Amino acid sequence: MHRSITLVWGVLLLSWCGPALAYVGPGLGAGTIGVILGFLASIVLAVIALFWYPIKRLFRRLFHSRAEKE
């Protein structure tokens, strides 16, 4: 019984909200976009780096073996 009363009070307190009175300016939006783009770019570069070096090694082996045959 005590837990259910606490849960109800907790839900009521969390559901009540007043005005935020916060200013979200253009600098915050630009900073957020910059962080998101930087995060995505780091993931893309990590994937490229993961696959680029084995592919580069394969190309070197292929071209090196062709040069030896000629």
C-alpha positions, 0 to 999 in steps of 0.5 A: 500500500505504501509503495502505491501511494509513493508511486502515485505521488511520484507520478503526480510530481513528475507530471506537473511542470511549469514554464521552462523560462529558458532561451534557446538561441541560435548558438545552441542550435548550431552547436548541437548540429555541429556535435551531431555532424561531428559524431556522424563523421567520426563513425563514417571515418571509423568504418572507412578506416576499418575497410580501407587498409585491407583493401589497400593491402589487397590492391598492393598485392594485386599490382605487385604480382602483376608487375612481377609477371611482366 
